[in-house]
Amino acid sequence: MAAAVAELQGNHAATNGTFSETFYFLTIPLMVLIHAGFLAYEMGASRSKNALASGIKNILAFAMIVPFFYFVGWWIYWAFPTGLTLSEGAMGTSGLAYANDVALPWSQYMGPNLDDRASGVFWGAFVLFAATTASILSGGVIERIKLTGFVVLAIVLGAFVWILAAAWGWHADGWLVTKFGYHDFGAAGVVHMIAGFFSLGVLINLGPRIGKFNADGSANHIPGHSMPMTLIGLMLIIAGFWGFLMGCVIVPGEAWSWGTDIEATIYGTPMTISGMTFNTLMGFAGGIIGAWMITRDPFWMMSGALGGIISCAAGLDLWYPPMAFAIGFIGACAMPFVASFIERRGIDDAVGAFAVHGFLGMWGLLAVGIAAQGYPAMFGEDVIETSFLGQLVGAGVMGALGFVPGYAISFILKVTGQLRVPEEAEIMGLDKVKVPAEAYPEALHPSVSPAE
């Protein structure tokens, strides 16, 4: 009898381990849809003369982030949760010794260790989060940034800046969590706000596209060449968002899980995928309705869908569904006004990256402080609780941690001539001068029939 029980327990553990491993593995291809969406979104938002260049920089940034995150980024996440001191936190999963053990490139966990069923898929999900930050930056700077400068900025953002933010606010030992009760389940701050404010810093130094502003400071609309492609891209991003949010869940039952009974957040606090589903769809719907009511613009309508989810993201594990709808609705209603405010300051954010990600990521953090105070911020008894002050401090840290490196690195690139393409190249089109291919060759030669 004892042997039979032991066999059943062993089979159960094996089945649960396979499920857990598969769960995180599936987040990766789903999150790749985010990047398929960003490709379509940004190429459609570009003029046809820049369509391929806009896509190529996104793909190269993704590819470059992967090895940098393997060698450096993953180690940063485990080394720095308690700050810049490399000391071990209360949960024991941080600090210099722990990071060296689990995340150095020659660690047993950073290769095909048959006993380890978590590190590779966790790492893969985090790499896709890193790549998402670079894609957020990519949209705002289309049509005038140098490829080399963009790749440098993308690596800094994806492999260094965002993962430091994640260590501080998206880890159970993170000092923002343990000292201030910071809560950011769906990474509204540590992904979206970081990337949005980093983008703002870059845009200030990059400057507007030629023809964007008139001598009196008024702005001209520069339409992309394919609104349908942009709308499809935005919907693909939203489809991929389900993988993004799956990667925010700790499934139960493994040695590295918080428990065996229920799903948990990255902080170890209980949540359910059911509740996350209610709130994601309600935020999505509220965002679409709010943006459409304010603008009647298809672009902002679909941006509102993304913005509604981002507005709810920090508290997707906490909201009652009608509250998620309201928070998404409010955020999406405010989003176009933030974009106009930025534009009136002479900043050319081609796709509203700051408004959608930076501002609404901040709104999402503050919404938790306003409407979800008093929840336990961490696993355990007698732990710190969420508060408006904690969320406000977290928002301030995320804004500064995003903006300062974005501004500083782009300023250095600007001074060294590596930030912006020459004026004549921008006027001619980046595809013509930088890409050995044509996006729409038949359209460029209308007098030649397809048969010829």
N, C-alpha and C positions, 0 to 999 in steps of 0.2 A: 504493500500500500504506500509506504513512504517513497519507494522508488517511482511509483506511478505519479505521485504528487510532484516529486522533484522534476520528472520528465515534463509534466504539464506546465510547471512554472518555467522551465527552460524554454519550452516552445512558445509560451506567452511572451517571455522576454525577447526571444528572437523575432517574433512577429511585431512586437511593439518597436523594437529597434529598427526594423526594416521600414515600418510606417514613418517613424520620426525622420529617418534619413531621407526617405522619399519626399516627405512633406517639404523639407528645406531644399531638396534638389529641384522640386517643381517651382519653387519661387524664382529660380534663375531664368528658365526660359520665359516664364510669365513676365519677369522684369525686362527681358530683352524686348518684349513688345513695347515697353516704354520708349526704347531707343529707336525701334521701327517707327513709332509715332512721332518722336522728335525729328527724325529724318524727313518724314512727309510734311510735318508741320513747318519746319524751318525752310525746306526747299520750296514749299508752296508760298510761304511768306516772303521769299526772295524774288526779285525780278529774274526773268528767265536767263539773263546774262550772268547771274551769280548762282544759279540753282545747284550745280554740281559742286562748286566750291563750298557752299554752305553744308552740303552733305558730307563731303570728304573730311572737313575739319572735325565733324562730330564723330565719324568712324575712327579717325586716327587718335583722337583724344581718348576714346574708349579703350583702344588697343594699348595705348601708352600707360594708362592708369593701371591696367592689370598687373604688369610686372612690378611697378613701383609700389603697388599695394601689397604685393607678395613680400617684397624685401623690406619695406618700411612701415606701411600703413597699419597692417595687422598688429605689429609689435607696439605701435603707438597706442592703439586702443587698450591693450592690456597693461601698458606701462604707466600711463598718466591719469587714471581716473581721479586720484586724490589731489591732483594739481601737477606742478612741475617738479615735485620732490622725488618722484619714483618710489614713494613709500607704499607699503601694503595697506589696503583698506580693510574694513571690518569683515567683509565677506570672504576675504582671503583670495580673491581672484583678480588681483591687480598688483602693481609694483614691479620693480626691476627683476627680481628673481622669478616671479611668475611669468612675466613677459618673455624672459629669456628661455624659460622652460617650454612654453607652448607656442611661441611665435617667431623665434629666430629661424631663418631659412633652413638651417641644418637640424632643427628640432625634429624629433620623431613624429610629431603631430603635423608637420608641414610636408608630408609625403604619403605614400601608400602604406600606411600602418594598418594592418588588417584588424587590429583590436580597436582602432579609433574610428567611430562611425559618425563623428560630428564635425571635426575641424574643417574638412574640405568644403562641406556644404554650407557651413556657417560662413567661412571665408568667402565662398562664392556669392552668397547673398549680400554680404557687406561690400564686396567689389561692385556689385550692381548698384548699391546705394551710392557709392563713390562716383560711379559713372553718371548717375542721375544728376548729381550736383554739377558736373561738367556740362551736361546737356542743357541744364537750366541756364547756365552762363552763355552757352552757345547761341541761343535764340536771340538774346538782346544785342549781340555784337555782330550780327550778320552783315555782309556786304562791304565791310571795310577793314576788318582786322587781318593782320598777317598770320599765316598758318603757324609759323614757328612761335610767335608770341602767344597765340591762342593755346597751343599745346603746352607751353610752359605754365600758363595760368591754369589750365585744366589739371595738370599734374599737381601743382601746389594746392589747388582747391580740393581735388578728389583724394589725393594720397597723404595730405598733411593736415589741412585746415579742418575739413569736415570731420575727419576721424578723431581729431583732438576734441572737437565739440561733442562728438558721440561719447568719448571717454568721460567727459565732464558731466554730461546730462542724459546719457542713454546707457548707463552702466550702473549696477546696483551699488558700486563703490564710488560712483561719481560725486565729486564734492558739491555740485549743485543739488544733487539728490539728497545726500546725507545731511547737509547743513541748511538747505533752504526748502526741501520738500518739492523740488522741481519735478513736474510731471509732463511727459511728452511722448505718450504711447506711440503715435504714428509719425513721429519725427518731423512735426511741423516746424520746430525750431532748429533741430540739429541737422536737418537736410534742407528744407525749403527756405527757412529764414537765413541760414548761413549762405546758401547759394545766391539768394536774392540780394543780400547786402554786399556780398563779394562782387556780384555783377554791377551793382551801383557804383562801387569804387572804381571798377574798370571803365565803366561808361563815362565817368567824369573825365578821365584822362584820354580815352579813345576819341571822344568828340562825335558830333553828329555826321550822318551821311551827307554828302554833297547834295544840295538842293532841299534838305529837310527844313531849314529855317530861312526866312526872308530877312532882309536888312532891318526891318522893324521888330524882329524877334518872333513874329507870328510863324506858326508851323504849317507845313504842307503835308498832306497825306501821301505816303509813298506806298502804293498797293503792291502786294506780291503778285506773282503771275498766275497763281492757281488757288483761289479760295476753297474749291472742293478738296484739293489735296491737303490744305491746312486743316479743314474740319475733320477729315478722315484721320489725319495725324493726331489731332486732339482726342478723338474717340479711342484710338489705339493706346494712347498714353493712359487713358482712364481704364482700359481693359488691363493694361500692365500694372496698374495701381493695385489690383487685387493681389498680385504676387508681391508687390512692395509691402502691403499690409500683412500678408502671410509671414513675411520675414520679420515682422515685429512681434510675433507670437512665440512663446516658449511652450512647446507641446509637452504633456506630462509623461512620466513613466521611465525616463532614462536617468542615468547617474548624474548627468549634467543639467537635468530639469529641476525645477523648484519643488516638485512633488509628483504624486502619482494619480491625483484625483481630477484635476481640472487644468485647463490652459492658464498660462500666466503671462503677464507683461514682462518686459526686459528687467523690470524692478522686482519681479517675484509676486506682484499683487495679482489677485485672481481676475480673470476676464473670460469671456466666451466668444467663440467665433460667430455664434448666433447673434450676439449683441453687436459685434463689429459689423456684421452684414446689414442688420437693420440700419445702423447709423451711417454707414458708408452710402447706402442707396438714398437715404433721406437727405444727407448733405449734398449729394450729387444733384438730386431733384431741386432742392432749395437754391443751389447755385445757378442752375440753368434758368429757373423762373425769375430769380432776382436780377440776373444780368440782362435777360431779355426785356424785362419790364423797364429797366433803366435806359437801355441803348437801342433796342430793336436791331442790333447788329449781329449777324451770324457768328463772326469771329469772337466777340465778347460773350455771346451766348455759350459757346462751347468752352471758352476759357473760364466762364462761370461754373461750368460743371466741374472742372478741375479745381477751381478756386473754392467751391463749396466743400469738396472733400478735404482740401488742405485746411480750411477754416475749422473743420471738425476734428482734424487728425490727432491733435494732442490729447483729446479726451474721448476718442472713439470707444474706449473701453468703459466709459463712465456715463455717457449721455443717455437719457430717455429719448427715444427716436424723434418725437416732435421737437425736442430741444435741438437735436442735430440739424433738423430741417431749418429751424429758425437761425441758428448760427451760420449755416451755409448761405442762407438767403441774405442775411445782413452783410456778410463778408463780400458776396458777389455784387451786392448793390453798391458797396463802397469802392470796389476795385477800379471801375472806370474813372472815378474822380481822382483816385491816387495816381493813375496813369497820366491824366491830364495835368495834375499838379507837377509831376516830374517833368513832363514835356514843356510846361511853361517856364521851367528853370533852365531851358536850353539843353536838356539831356534827351538823347535820341535812343530810347529803349524800344527796339524794333517790334518786339512781340509782347511788351508789357511784363517782362520777366520779374522786375522788382515788384510791381503791383500784385501779380498773381502769387509769387512765391515769397518774396521778402515781406511785404505788408501783411498778406493773409496768413503767412506763417506766424508773424507776431500776433495778429488778431487771435489765431488759434490758441496760442499760449495764454494770452490774457483772458480769453473766454473761460479757460479752466479755472483761473484765479478768481473770476467773477462768479461763476455758476457752479463750480465743483470744489469749493473749499471744504476742508475737513476730512477728505479721504486719506487713508494711510498711503504715504508716498513710497513705502518699502515693505518688503516681506518681514514678518516678525511681530512681536508684541511691543507695545509702548514705543512706537516709532514716530518719527516726524510726520506731520500731515501736510497736505497741499494747502497753499495759501496764496492770496493775491500778491503779497510781497515776494514770495518765492518765485512765482511766475514772472513778476516784473523784473526781478534781479536776473532770472534766466534769460528773458528777452533782451535785456541790456547787454548781457555777456555775449549772446549769440549775434546781436547786431554789430558789436565792436569786433568780435572775433572774425566775422565775415568781412566787414567793410575795410578794416585797417590793412590786412594783407592784400586784399584786392586792389586797394588804392596804391599801396606802396610798391607792389611788384609791377603793376601796370605803369606806374610812374617811371620806374627804372627802365622798363622796356621802351617807354616813350622816349626817354632821354637818349637811349642807345640806338634808336631808330628801328626797333624790332616790334613795335606795337601796331602800326597802321601802314596799309599799302600806299604806294605813291598815288597822287591825285589822278594822273593819267591812266593808271591801271584801274582805279575805281570807276572812272568815267567809261572806259572801254568795257569793263566787266571782268570779274575775276576768272570766270570760266575761260575767257579768251586768252588771258595772259598767264594763267597758272595751271590749267587743266588740259591735258592732251586729249580731250574728248568734247563732244557737243551734246548738250541735254536734249535738244530738239533739232537735229540736223536738217530734217525736211522743212521745218519752218524757216530756217535761215536761208534756204534756197528755193523759194516758191516757184521759180520758173522751171525747175527740174522735176519731172514727173517721177513717181516711185519706180517705174519700170527702168528709167534711165540711171 
